[in-house]
Structures are given as structure tokens and as C-alpha cells.
Amino acid sequence: MVYETLAFGLFALVTLASSLGVVLVRDVWHSALLLGVALLSVAVHYVMLQAEFLAAMQVLVYVGGVLVLITFAVMLTRQADTEEVSNA
């Protein structure tokens, strides 16, 4: 029981820290990576609650789908920003 409480506390701290990092980090790429960490740690919380299906859907849908979409958007917008700077 003590190990479960320590694991919960550790992953709760990881979830809160990465969620704050998503909001406070100025670089969009690092913010997207921290969002992935936050979503994966939420999946760990689902596993702790013995909701393996929800954990799998969290990883497949949010981490696999939404985070890849955000990553592509960041890569596309970052390319457009560097072209504008080089043309000026």
C-alpha cells in the first residue's frame, strides 16, 4: 500500500509539473513535448485505477493522434516563421 501511494504521489507530481510546463514554457516545441509527458502520466493514473482500456485509449488517441497533429502544426508554422525572417 505504501508503494502505491508513493507511485501515485510521484506521477501526480509529474503530471502537475508537466502541465505547468505546458503553460509556462515559451518554446512551442518544448510545450508540445511536455503535453505528451502530461498525457502519458494521466495514462499511468488510469493503470493505477485498473482501467487499462482507458489507459490504452489515452495513449492511442491523445498521445498518438492529437500530439502528432500538434507536432506537425508546430513544424509547419516554425518553417513559415524562418522563411519570413530570412526574406526580410
Secondary structure, DSSP 8 states (H G I E B T S, - for coil): -HHHHHHHHHHHHHHHHHHHHHHH-S-HHHHHHHHHHHHHHHHHHHHHTT-HHHHHHIIIIIIIIIHHHHHHHHHHHHHHHHHHHHH-
